[in-house]
């Protein structure tokens, strides 16, 4: 499936952003927040000034491999 994973980015405050991995379920055109087997969201909290950390988290989410951090 092409573009199965996506990303949502939320500002938490002036210092941290929240990056959540999303997934498109089979037969749907909508993306939903992806969860792990324990029910936790696949997400990362990244310093807003950490360009490399943001890019790495986005790339990882787009491949479907983001873990909770």
URHU-V695288 format. One record per backbone hydrogen bond with DSSP energy under -0.5 kcal/mol. NH is the residue of the N-H (numbers start at 0). CO is the residue of the C=O. E is the energy in kcal/mol with one decimal. If there is no record, write none. Layout:
nh | co | e
NH | CO | E
NH | CO | E
This chain:
nh | co | e
3 | 0 | -0.7
5 | 21 | -1.9
7 | 19 | -2.3
9 | 17 | -2.7
11 | 15 | -2.3
12 | 15 | -1.4
16 | 45 | -2.8
17 | 9 | -3.2
18 | 16 | -0.5
18 | 43 | -3.0
19 | 7 | -3.0
19 | 17 | -0.5
20 | 41 | -2.8
21 | 5 | -2.5
22 | 31 | -2.7
23 | 3 | -2.7
24 | 22 | -0.7
24 | 29 | -0.7
27 | 24 | -2.1
31 | 22 | -2.4
33 | 20 | -2.8
35 | 39 | -3.1
38 | 35 | -2.2
41 | 33 | -2.4
42 | 40 | -0.9
43 | 18 | -2.3
45 | 16 | -2.6
45 | 43 | -0.6
47 | 14 | -2.7
49 | 46 | -2.1
50 | 48 | -1.4
53 | 49 | -2.5
54 | 50 | -2.6
55 | 51 | -2.8
56 | 52 | -2.3
57 | 53 | -2.5
58 | 54 | -2.7
59 | 55 | -2.6
60 | 56 | -2.3
61 | 57 | -2.3
62 | 58 | -0.8
62 | 59 | -0.6
63 | 60 | -1.5
64 | 59 | -2.4
68 | 42 | -1.2
